Amino acid sequence: MHFQLRYLTEYRYGEPVTDNLNVLRVRPTNNRTQRVDDFVVRVDPETRLGRHEDYFGTEVIEFGISRPHDHLTIDVRARVTTSDPGEPPRTDWAATTTDAYAQAGGEFLLPDGDDSDDPRLDELAARLRADTPLDTLVALTNLIPDTFEYRPGVTYVDSTVEDLLAVGAGVCQDFVHLGLLLLRRQGIAARYVSGYLWSPGEGGSEDSIEVDTHAWLEALLPSPEGAGEPVWWGADPTNRRLVGEAHVKIGHGRHYRDVPPIRGVYRGAAEATLEASVQMTRLDPAASARA
C-alpha cells in the first residue's frame, strides 16, 4: 500500500514566548515491510533542525526557537510504501528459553514500572497461555478487547496498567501497555510501537481520512530451528489483529514514554492552545511512483 501522510501541529500562545525547545519522533521508519519514499518537516517560525537516532533506532528531530513568537507550526509530510509481512513463524515454547532468544530480546524481556501485583493480572496471564508463542500473541489480540472496553477520555497519557484495571476501559496506549506486561510474563520479549493505521469507514471507499496517532506492540517470535534469528511481529489488540500493510510504523520502545511524537517546553507565562491533525491518503502504485 502507498500512503501520503500529513501531520500538522499548531500552537498559539496568549502572548509572545521564548526559548521554545521541541523534540519530534515523527519520521516513519524503514524496515523489511516499510519504505519511506519522501519525508520533510517545516517549522514556522523557521529554525535549524537537528537529527539523530535514539537508543531504539527512532529518528529524533530537535529544534529551538529563542526569539519571541506567538505561534508555532510543525508541518510533517511523508510518503510511505508498506507491504504484507507474510506468515509469522510458529515454534514451541522451548525456543524462547535459549540464550540466543534472551540475547535478541534484551531489555524487552524485563518488567518495568507498569508491572503490578494485582491478582487479576495473574488470571489474565493464565488465560493467555496457548500452545505456542504465536498462538499466545494471537490470543492476546482478542483477550484484551474481550476484557476491557475501548473508551476514549477515561485514561490519560500517563495512565498505568493499574488505571486500566480500575476503570475497565481505556484506549490503544493502555491496551498495549497491558499486552506488554502479559507477554513479558510469558517470557516473550515485547515492545511498544507508535504509528498510524489506515482505517477507512464502512465500505472503505475514501481516498483520504483523518486519523489519530495509534499504538500497537511487537513480540519477538522465535524462528524454527535452523531458519534464522527471532523476528519481531506486530499485533494490534485494539483492532483484534496482527499488524499488516495498513499500519505505518514510526518507532518503538519499552513503553509510550520512549516514543511520544512531540515533546516541548517554552519560557513564558502565556497559556498555549493546541490544534493537531493527521491526514492519511492512500495512493495507487502508479501515482506514488510519479510523485
PyMOL commands that set and color helices and strands:
alter all, ss='L'
color gray80, all
select helices_A, chain A and resi 93-97+99-109+119-128+133-147+161-167+172-185+256-258+285-290
alter helices_A, ss='H'
color red, helices_A
select strands_A, chain A and resi 2-24+34-44+50-53+59-65+69-82+149-150+169-170+190-197+208-211+214-221+231-236+241-242+247-253+262-267+272-283
alter strands_A, ss='S'
color yellow, strands_A
deselect
rebuild
show_as cartoon
